[in-house]
Amino acid sequence: MLGGWTGHSGELEWSAHAGPLVEPFTVSRRGARSDVAGLSGQPVLFGAAAVASVGYRVALRGRQPTSLRFGLQLELASSVLGSGAVAQVFLREPDGNRPLFGAGGLEASLAGELAVWFDMGRRSARRRTLRTSI
């Protein structure tokens, strides 16, 4: 769940949102669920995320009120186990466990956005008026 703020100035739009994360995850090998070393039950990561985006909306000629939106989105997130550690996943091999990957930690992503906006408009006042007769 993220909460935040949005704004615009003409065709330029921006937003900033932040909130907590709860990320249950499962590790499987050849379709069967595997245990994560040192964890019992369903492992869950806890953290927070912040998202900021900026975009520019361009009205399509002859297709009012349809418009295109071009933008960029930056997301920063962090998640850890309840103990505060990053979950380490190992591959069991005959000569010992080999580290495979870690789940959690810091994440950053930058993405491009392309959206088509359709403004549904308001219904005319005549359609909203309730007509009655006695």
Secondary structure, DSSP 8 states (H G I E B T S, - for coil): --EEEEEEETTEEEEEEEEEEEEE--EEETTEEE--TT--SS-EEEEEEEEEEEEEEEE-TTSTT-EEEEEEEEEEEEEE-TTSS-EEEEEEETTEEEEEEEE-EEEEEEEEEEEEE-------HHHH------
